[in-house]
Amino acid sequence: MIRHIRPFEFFALLDEPIAERTAHITIPHRRAAGSLTLLEMMVLLSAIRTVRADRIFEFGTFLGATTLNIALNTSSAAEIFTLDLDAPVADAHEADRPLTVQHLAADHGKALDFTQTPENRKICKLYGDSRKFDFSRWYGTIDLVFIDGGHDLSTVKSDTENSFKMLTERGPACILWHDYRNRDYPDLTEYLESISENQTILHIEDTMLCAAMRAVNLKKVSG
């Protein structure tokens, strides 16, 4: 079963002095559907700190706000790989289509331009359908994966299976999924609940985030 925990319990996994628990967040320049809330962003950044992630893979760049915030809160040696569609997908989840069309529109000027930031050197932008993408070069090398791409069952399943293959076994690691319990995406919720029978999945309450932690002591969480 999914373990439901309060945000403070998840933050308690971060073993850092209070003076070092500082995050840098970009101020949104517009409201965008599908974006993380401030609490969700803090959960993501806390997960990055908890597993000391220097190699991060993101499914679903969209406007790039999450990508940039990840880059702002990682070490100078960090590598951030972010995968996004380069063409519409015919069998995508119907709730994804409006955002996908908007995102891929010719006049799409809402995405953040990473080239105008010092953090650009950390970011590697990738393009393609994640169900057909070859992830083998990243197997066993990624500290944290953030899944926020397609929400149809086949994509969620494929992204999750590839994420577990990409996770490093050399130290702590984490997978985070967005949109758990989002009523627009029941397939994602049902899928996560099904794999939680054999895999510890944490749901951080007051968010739509779930996490699977590897080599992290979860005794501090009560869910």
C-alpha positions in Angstrom: 0.0 0.0 0.0 1.0 3.6 -0.5 2.4 5.1 2.8 0.9 8.6 3.3 3.1 10.9 5.3 3.1 14.6 6.3 5.5 16.9 4.5 7.5 17.6 7.7 8.2 13.8 7.9 9.6 13.9 4.4 11.7 17.0 5.2 13.0 15.2 8.3 14.8 12.7 6.0 17.2 15.6 5.1 20.1 15.4 7.5 21.5 18.9 7.2 22.1 21.7 9.8 19.4 24.3 9.9 21.8 26.9 8.6 22.3 24.9 5.4 18.7 24.1 4.6 18.4 26.9 2.1 16.8 26.7 -1.4 16.8 29.1 -4.3 13.4 29.3 -6.1 12.6 31.3 -9.3 9.6 33.5 -9.0 7.0 32.4 -11.6 6.4 34.9 -14.4 3.0 33.4 -15.2 0.7 30.8 -13.9 1.0 27.6 -15.9 -1.2 24.5 -15.7 0.7 21.4 -14.7 3.3 23.4 -12.7 4.4 22.3 -9.2 3.1 24.1 -6.2 5.7 25.8 -3.9 5.3 22.9 -1.4 5.8 20.4 -4.2 8.9 22.2 -5.3 10.3 22.2 -1.8 9.6 18.4 -1.6 11.5 17.8 -4.8 14.5 20.0 -3.7 14.5 18.2 -0.4 14.6 14.8 -2.1 17.6 16.1 -4.2 19.4 17.1 -1.0 18.5 13.9 0.8 20.1 11.6 -1.8 22.8 14.1 -2.6 21.8 14.0 -6.3 24.3 15.2 -8.8 22.9 13.3 -11.8 19.2 13.9 -12.3 16.8 12.8 -15.0 13.5 14.6 -15.6 10.6 13.3 -17.7 8.6 16.2 -19.1 10.5 19.5 -19.4 7.3 21.5 -20.4 8.0 25.2 -19.7 11.3 24.4 -17.9 10.5 26.0 -14.5 11.2 22.8 -12.6 14.3 22.1 -14.6 15.7 25.5 -13.8 14.9 25.2 -10.1 16.7 21.9 -10.0 19.7 23.5 -11.6 19.7 26.3 -9.1 19.8 23.9 -6.2 22.4 21.4 -7.2 26.2 21.5 -7.1 28.4 23.0 -9.8 29.2 19.4 -10.9 25.6 18.4 -11.4 24.2 17.0 -14.7 20.5 17.4 -15.4 19.0 15.5 -18.3 15.4 16.6 -19.2 13.3 14.8 -21.8 10.4 16.4 -23.7 8.3 15.6 -26.7 9.3 17.1 -30.1 6.0 16.1 -31.8 2.4 15.3 -30.7 1.7 11.7 -29.7 -1.5 10.4 -31.3 -2.4 8.1 -28.4 -1.5 10.4 -25.5 -3.9 10.8 -22.6 -6.8 13.0 -23.6 -6.2 15.3 -20.6 -2.6 15.8 -21.8 -3.5 16.9 -25.3 -4.4 20.6 -24.7 -1.1 21.3 -22.9 0.9 19.3 -25.4 -0.6 21.3 -28.3 0.1 24.6 -26.5 3.6 23.5 -25.6 4.5 22.5 -29.2 2.8 25.5 -30.8 4.9 27.5 -33.3 4.5 30.6 -31.2 5.6 28.9 -28.0 7.5 31.6 -26.3 6.6 30.7 -22.7 9.4 28.2 -22.1 12.4 29.4 -20.1 15.5 30.1 -22.1 18.2 28.2 -20.2 20.9 29.8 -22.4 20.4 33.0 -20.6 21.3 31.6 -17.2 24.6 30.4 -15.7 22.9 27.1 -14.9 22.5 26.3 -18.6 25.8 24.4 -18.5 24.3 21.8 -16.2 21.3 21.1 -18.4 21.1 18.7 -21.3 17.8 18.9 -23.2 16.6 15.7 -24.9 13.7 15.1 -27.2 11.5 12.2 -28.2 8.7 9.9 -27.1 9.8 8.4 -23.8 8.2 5.0 -24.7 10.6 4.7 -27.6 13.6 6.5 -26.3 16.8 4.5 -25.6 17.7 5.1 -22.0 20.5 2.4 -21.8 23.3 5.0 -21.6 21.9 6.1 -18.2 21.3 2.7 -16.7 22.7 2.6 -13.1 24.0 6.1 -13.2 21.1 8.5 -12.0 20.7 9.7 -8.4 17.2 11.1 -8.8 14.4 10.8 -11.4 11.4 13.1 -11.6 8.5 11.7 -13.6 6.1 14.4 -14.9 5.6 13.5 -18.6 2.8 11.6 -20.3 0.0 10.4 -18.0 -1.5 7.5 -20.0 -0.9 4.1 -18.5 1.6 2.9 -21.2 3.8 6.0 -20.7 3.7 6.0 -16.9 4.5 2.3 -16.9 7.4 2.7 -19.4 8.8 5.8 -17.7 8.7 4.1 -14.3 10.3 0.9 -15.5 13.1 2.8 -17.2 13.5 5.0 -14.1 14.2 2.0 -11.8 16.8 0.8 -14.4 18.5 4.2 -14.4 18.8 4.5 -10.6 22.3 4.2 -9.3 23.1 1.4 -6.8 26.2 3.1 -5.5 24.4 5.2 -2.9 21.0 6.8 -2.0 18.6 7.4 -4.9 15.0 8.4 -5.5 12.2 8.4 -8.0 9.5 11.1 -7.7 6.2 11.0 -9.6 3.9 14.0 -10.0 0.0 14.0 -10.3 -0.8 11.2 -7.9 -4.5 11.5 -7.0 -5.0 14.0 -9.8 -8.6 13.3 -10.9 -7.6 13.9 -14.5 -5.1 11.1 -14.5 -6.6 8.0 -12.7 -4.2 5.7 -14.6 -1.2 7.1 -12.8 -2.8 6.8 -9.4 -3.9 3.2 -10.0 -0.5 2.2 -11.4 1.4 3.6 -8.4 -1.0 1.9 -6.0 -0.5 -1.4 -7.9 3.3 -1.3 -7.7 3.2 -0.3 -4.1 2.3 -3.9 -3.2 6.0 -4.8 -3.9 7.7 -1.4 -3.6 7.6 1.1 -0.8 5.9 4.2 -2.2 5.5 7.4 -0.1 2.8 9.9 -0.8 3.6 13.3 0.6 0.2 14.7 1.8 -1.0 18.1 0.6 0.9 17.4 -2.6 0.4 15.2 -5.7 3.9 13.8 -5.3 4.9 10.2 -4.5 8.5 9.0 -3.9 10.4 5.7 -3.9 13.6 6.0 -1.9 16.6 3.6 -2.3 19.2 3.3 0.4 17.5 5.9 2.6 16.6 5.3 6.2 12.8 5.6 6.4 12.5 5.1 10.2 11.6 8.8 10.6 8.4 8.4 8.6 5.3 7.0 10.3 3.0 6.4 7.4 
